[in-house]
Amino acid sequence: MTEKETLLYLSSQIKERRNEVTEDMARGTADLAGYQHACGQVRGFDTVQMFIADIIAKLTKDNEDFESSPTDSVVKIGGKK
């Protein structure tokens, strides 16, 4: 599994867990402390999702830069190729 695939899998797992927590909140069975805890979890899930999205974007950009960058053999050394 590549880094990107791993991050996408992790992101899907976080999304599933976030959905479970929000469904539990929607049932309204928790007390105030339980509701506050669930809100903290959702905020944490959202924060991690943003980090994952940033990392995936960076990996994608790095791969594009790598594919379009010249290799050492093409770079001019001392004014000559």
C-alpha positions, 0 to 999 in steps of 0.5 A: 500500500502506498502512502496515499492509499494508506492515508485515504484508508485512514481518512475513510475509517475516521469518517466512519467513526465520526458518523457513528459519533454524530449519530449517537449525538443525534439520538440525544441519549447522552448527558451534558458531559457525554455531549461535550465529549462527543463534540470534542471527538468530532472536532478532533476527527475534523482536524485530523481529516484536514491534516490528512488532506494537506499531506495528500495534497503535498504528496501529490504535488511532490510527485508532480514536481518529481515527474516534471523536474530534470534529472541530475544528468540533464542539469547544467554543471559548470555551464555545460550539459 
